[in-house]
Each structure stands twice: as structure tokens, then as C-alpha cells.
Amino acid sequence: MPRSSHAALLAAGLLLASVSVARAEQRTRRELRHRTLTIDDQSLLSLPEIHVAGGTATILTFPVPLKDGGALVSDVRGVFYPPTQTEKTVILVPKVDLPQPAALSISLADGTVLSFKLASVAKDSDVQVDVLLALKNRAAPDSAAAMRIALEQLRGQLDECQAGSAETGATKLAALLLAQNLDEPQAFERRSLHVGDKQSRLLVQARWMYRLLGLTYMVFTVENRDPQRPWVLARAEVKVTGGADSTDVKVLAASTEVPILAPAASERLVVAFPTPALAPSQKLAVTFVEKDGGRRVVLEGLAP
């Protein structure tokens, strides 16, 4: 992009920042901060936090050039306007205060990938953050940190698929109905579940169970109570317990509300599997396994 275009974009961003700051001062009593944030090898693997406010521009400056289109925000709910980017600057403007934290990925021209946590708090917001780099080992695109951010970048692609997800679900349900014997009774059941546990800084609660057309769907809520680490579900495992030996049940689907659960955020999760035949003394155990991490949560004593 020509330098004149960069200058125009930056000037527009600064103007937007000044206008939005004035509006923010009228609406809230937040402290408006201009601060410096140093990224070193240790903080690179965490999520440095940047405070944003609805209708207020936050300007991030960098000492080195950015990759074209390298600023990506995880924005499932459409809270942010598209980021504005110049050679060494990114301007973020959320439409409203964030109801829950979001993630920001910044790719530098040399291949380094930086990640940040975006959040709205009552006490302050960042009008400008000057990001300084003190890295000995850069976060290359194939590093663990970069892979985590690459998952965030897939969020937009997944969002594009959501428009057709209802039609796909209806088609699959129709196929299940066609497979049923019309002369046999079918179970259509919904009941509440009240099993929960807190393990590895994750609070997982079983909320609802649905049975229909030979399948069981269990709905869970997951709260990530780790202040730094996001949570990504790798898989769910279901077992029948209570007999002489535990038996594995094939999991047909384990669907999460968001691909990556940010720190201090929560989501719903659905696990689907064929309804097993259980003896009166048998229950189900569901295990959630973290992707590329050691956290596992096991909920036992679930009865469909």
C-alpha cells in the first residue's frame, strides 16, 4: 500500500479515536490510557490483555512492519468493526463493550505471530498501546503459540458455514426419520441433569439430556476459569460404568459453541451418541480432553 494511503488511513483512525474518546468520556468515567506493552518470550506464550470499550478506537503501534491483512479478531458475535491496518499500526473499534473476552492475532512481516486478549472493564480502556518487542525466539507460524492463533483464524471460516448448518441438520434429521420402523414406538424425551465438577480450572456442568430416534444428546456448560490459558476441546469420550467392566460408547459428535474458549469465558457443549442399553445399576461417564494440553474433565454418574 502506498505511504500516502497509509497516512490517510492513520489520520482517519486518529480522527475516529479522538471523536470516540470524547463520546466515551461522556458515557463513562473510564480512565483512558496510553501505555507501553513489552512482549518478551515469556509473555508471548500468555495472552497480554488490552482493554477496549464500545464505540472507542484503540490504536496499537508496532516497531516493525506488519503482514498485509495480519490483524485478525475472533469475533463470532460481530461486535467489532473490521480492523484498520497500516504498515505498523492497527486500529480496533468495538461497536459495544465486549460481553466476554475475545482474541486478537497480529502477524508481523517477518513471520512472528503475536496474540492478545481483548476485554472490556469498567475502570479503564486503552486508547493507544505502543507494543515493544524483546524477543529472543520469535513465534514462527509453526510454533505452539502460532498454532493456537491459527485456530482462532479458522473461526471466520467456521462462521461462514453456520448459515447452512440448519439446513444440514434438517437433512440429517430427515434421514434418521426415514431409517426408523414406522410400526415401532420411538422415544422422544427431554430431562434436566444436575451433575457438575470443577477440575483443572474448568467448571463443567451437565444441564440437559435429549433422547430421540435412538440417539442421546447431552448439553453441558463449560467455564474456563484459567486467567491465561484458552481451552480447545480435542474430543469427548463416553463410557458405561457400574458393571463388571466399563464399556466405551461411540461418540457421534462433540460440538462446541466457539472453537476456542477464551480465559474467563463460558460456552455450551453438546455430545451426541447412540443411546446405550443400561442396567438399573449402570450410569454414564463423559470425559472432555483438551487439545494439545493436559487438562481433562470427567463427569460421572450421568443417567440418560
C-alpha positions in Angstrom: 0.0 0.0 0.0 1.4 3.5 -0.9 2.7 5.6 2.1 0.0 8.2 1.2 -2.7 5.6 1.7 -1.1 4.6 5.0 -1.1 8.2 6.2 -4.7 8.6 5.2 -5.7 5.5 7.0 -3.8 6.5 10.1 -5.2 10.0 10.0 -8.7 8.6 9.7 -8.0 6.3 12.6 -6.7 9.1 14.8 -9.7 11.2 14.0 -12.0 8.3 14.8 -10.1 7.8 18.1 -10.4 11.5 19.1 -14.2 11.5 18.4 -14.8 8.2 20.1 -12.7 9.2 23.1 -14.9 12.3 23.5 -18.0 10.2 23.3 -16.6 7.7 25.8 -15.8 10.4 28.3 -19.4 11.5 28.1 -20.8 8.0 28.6 -18.4 6.6 31.2 -15.8 7.6 33.7 -13.3 5.1 32.5 -9.6 6.1 32.7 -8.3 6.4 29.1 -4.8 5.0 29.0 -1.9 5.5 26.6 0.6 2.9 27.6 3.6 0.8 26.5 3.4 -3.0 26.4 6.6 -5.0 26.1 6.4 -8.5 24.5 9.1 -10.9 25.5 9.5 -14.7 25.2 7.6 -15.3 28.4 4.6 -13.1 27.7 4.5 -14.3 24.1 3.1 -17.7 25.4 0.5 -16.0 27.6 -2.2 -13.5 26.5 -1.3 -9.9 27.2 -4.6 -8.1 27.9 -5.8 -5.0 26.1 -8.8 -3.1 27.4 -11.3 -1.9 24.8 -14.6 0.0 25.1 -17.7 0.1 22.9 -17.5 3.0 20.4 -13.9 3.8 21.3 -10.9 3.3 19.0 -7.9 1.5 20.4 -4.7 2.1 18.4 -1.9 -0.5 18.5 1.6 0.6 17.2 4.5 -1.7 16.5 8.2 -1.0 15.9 8.3 -3.3 12.8 6.1 -3.7 9.7 3.0 -5.9 9.9 1.9 -8.6 7.4 -0.7 -7.4 5.0 -4.1 -8.4 6.5 -2.2 -9.7 9.5 -4.7 -8.4 12.1 -7.4 -10.9 12.9 -10.0 -10.6 15.7 -12.0 -13.6 16.9 -15.5 -12.1 16.6 -18.3 -14.6 16.5 -20.9 -12.1 17.6 -19.9 -9.4 15.2 -19.0 -7.0 18.0 -16.0 -5.3 16.1 -15.8 -3.2 13.1 -13.2 -4.6 10.6 -9.7 -3.7 11.9 -7.9 -0.9 10.1 -4.3 -1.6 9.4 -1.3 0.5 8.2 2.3 -0.5 7.9 3.0 -0.5 11.6 -0.4 0.3 13.1 -3.7 -1.5 13.9 -6.9 0.3 14.9 -9.6 -1.6 16.7 -13.2 -0.3 17.3 -15.8 -2.5 19.1 -19.4 -1.5 18.5 -20.3 -2.2 22.1 -18.5 -3.3 25.3 -17.4 -6.9 24.9 -19.8 -9.3 26.7 -16.9 -11.7 27.0 -13.2 -11.7 26.1 -12.0 -12.0 22.5 -8.6 -12.9 21.0 -6.5 -10.7 18.6 -3.8 -12.2 16.4 -1.2 -10.0 14.8 1.2 -11.4 12.2 4.4 -9.4 11.6 6.1 -9.3 8.2 8.9 -11.5 9.4 6.5 -14.3 10.3 6.3 -13.6 14.0 2.8 -14.1 15.4 1.6 -12.1 18.5 -1.6 -12.8 20.4 -3.6 -10.6 22.8 -6.7 -10.9 24.9 -9.3 -8.2 24.3 -11.6 -7.4 27.2 -13.9 -4.6 28.4 -13.6 -3.5 32.0 -15.4 -0.7 34.0 -12.3 1.1 35.3 -10.3 1.9 32.1 -9.8 1.4 28.4 -6.7 1.6 26.2 -6.7 4.5 23.7 -3.2 3.7 22.4 -0.9 0.8 23.2 2.7 1.0 21.9 3.9 -2.6 21.6 7.6 -3.1 22.0 9.4 -6.4 21.1 12.1 -8.0 23.2 12.0 -11.5 21.7 15.0 -13.8 21.5 12.9 -16.6 19.9 10.2 -15.4 17.6 6.9 -17.1 17.4 7.1 -18.7 13.9 3.9 -19.8 12.2 4.6 -23.4 13.1 5.1 -22.7 16.9 2.7 -23.7 19.6 1.6 -20.1 20.1 1.1 -19.6 16.5 -0.9 -22.8 16.1 -3.2 -21.6 18.9 -3.8 -18.4 17.0 -4.3 -20.2 13.7 -7.2 -22.0 15.3 -8.7 -18.6 16.1 -8.3 -17.6 12.4 -10.4 -20.6 11.5 -13.3 -19.1 13.4 -14.2 -16.8 10.5 -14.2 -19.8 8.1 -16.5 -21.7 10.5 -18.8 -18.8 10.8 -19.3 -18.8 7.1 -20.5 -22.4 7.4 -23.1 -21.6 10.1 -25.6 -20.1 7.6 -26.1 -23.6 6.1 -25.8 -25.5 9.3 -29.6 -25.5 10.0 -30.4 -26.9 6.6 -27.7 -29.6 7.0 -29.1 -30.5 10.4 -32.7 -30.8 9.0 -31.4 -33.1 6.2 -29.7 -35.4 8.7 -32.8 -35.5 10.9 -34.9 -36.4 7.9 -32.5 -39.2 7.1 -32.9 -40.5 10.7 -36.7 -40.4 10.4 -36.6 -42.4 7.2 -34.5 -45.1 8.9 -37.0 -45.7 11.6 -39.5 -48.5 11.7 -42.9 -46.8 11.5 -44.6 -49.6 13.4 -42.3 -49.4 16.4 -42.6 -46.9 19.2 -40.0 -44.2 19.4 -38.6 -42.4 22.5 -38.7 -38.6 22.4 -37.6 -37.4 25.8 -36.0 -34.3 27.5 -34.9 -34.2 31.1 -32.7 -32.0 33.2 -29.3 -33.1 34.5 -27.7 -31.9 37.7 -24.1 -33.1 37.6 -21.1 -30.8 37.7 -17.4 -30.7 38.7 -14.5 -28.3 38.8 -11.3 -29.7 37.6 -8.1 -28.2 36.1 -9.6 -24.7 36.4 -12.6 -25.8 34.3 -16.1 -25.8 35.6 -18.2 -28.3 33.6 -21.9 -28.8 34.3 -24.4 -31.3 32.7 -27.6 -29.4 32.1 -29.9 -31.2 29.7 -30.4 -34.6 28.1 -32.4 -35.3 25.0 -33.3 -38.8 23.6 -34.8 -39.2 20.2 -34.6 -41.6 17.2 -32.1 -43.9 19.0 -29.7 -41.1 19.9 -28.8 -39.3 23.1 -27.8 -35.7 23.2 -26.3 -34.2 26.4 -25.9 -30.5 26.8 -23.1 -29.1 29.0 -21.8 -25.7 30.0 -18.1 -25.1 30.3 -16.5 -22.2 32.1 -12.8 -21.6 31.6 -11.6 -20.3 35.0 -7.9 -20.1 34.0 -6.9 -16.4 33.7 -4.3 -17.1 31.0 -4.9 -20.3 29.1 -7.6 -20.7 26.4 -9.4 -24.1 26.2 -9.8 -26.1 23.0 -11.8 -29.3 23.0 -10.0 -32.2 21.3 -12.6 -34.9 21.8 -15.3 -36.2 24.2 -15.3 -39.8 25.4 -18.4 -41.7 26.8 -18.3 -44.8 28.9 -20.9 -47.1 30.5 -19.9 -47.6 34.2 -21.3 -49.6 37.1 -20.9 -53.1 35.7 -18.0 -55.5 35.9 -16.2 -53.6 33.2 -16.6 -50.2 31.7 -17.7 -50.1 28.1 -16.9 -47.4 25.5 -19.8 -45.7 23.7 -19.1 -44.3 20.2 -19.3 -40.5 20.2 -21.0 -39.3 17.0 -20.5 -35.6 17.6 -19.0 -33.2 20.2 -20.0 -29.7 19.2 -18.8 -26.5 21.0 -20.3 -23.1 20.8 -16.9 -21.5 19.9 -13.8 -23.1 18.5 -11.6 -21.6 21.3 -12.9 -20.8 24.8 -11.0 -17.7 26.0 -9.9 -17.3 29.6 -12.8 -16.3 31.9 -15.3 -17.2 29.2 -18.0 -19.8 29.1 -19.8 -21.8 26.4 -22.3 -24.6 25.7 -21.2 -28.0 24.5 -23.3 -30.9 23.1 -22.2 -34.6 23.0 -24.2 -37.0 20.8 -24.0 -40.8 20.9 -26.2 -43.9 20.2 -28.4 -44.5 23.3 -26.9 -47.5 25.1 -28.9 -50.2 26.9 -28.2 -49.7 30.6 -28.9 -52.0 33.6 -30.5 -50.3 36.6 -27.1 -50.0 38.3 -25.3 -48.6 35.3 -24.5 -44.9 34.6 -22.6 -42.9 32.0 -19.3 -41.1 32.4 -18.3 -38.4 30.0 -14.7 -37.2 29.6 -13.6 -34.0 27.9 -10.0 -33.9 26.7 -8.1 -30.7 25.9 -6.4 -30.3 22.5 -2.6 -30.1 22.8 -2.9 -29.8 26.6 -3.1 -31.9 29.7 -6.4 -30.8 31.1 -9.2 -33.5 31.3 -12.5 -33.2 33.0 -14.6 -36.3 33.9 -18.2 -36.2 34.8 -19.6 -39.5 36.3 -23.0 -40.7 37.4 -24.9 -39.5 34.4 -28.1 -41.3 33.8 -30.0 -41.0 30.4 
